[in-house]
Amino acid sequence: MGWPQYVYIALTLIGLSVSLANHDQPKKGKENAIPTILAMVLVYYLLWKGGFFSEAHL
């Protein structure tokens, strides 16, 4: 993996951390980390299937 992959992973983990920290907190309703986790897994899967994490792109 190259630096773009590491940067992307770091940014998504930061976003996930913020979502988990705010989980079940009021925000015009309630904050919920579950949709964030599901969206992150879906995006990682699509990027993996598209070759973003393969060594061939370096």
FENCORWO-V190195 format. One record per helix or strand of 2 or more residues. SS is the DSSP state (hx for helix, st for strand). FROM is the first residue (numbers start at 1). TO is the last residue. If there is no record, write none. Layout:
ss: <SS SS>
from: <FROM FROM>
to: <TO TO>
This chain:
ss: <hx hx hx>
from: <3 33 55>
to: <21 49 57>
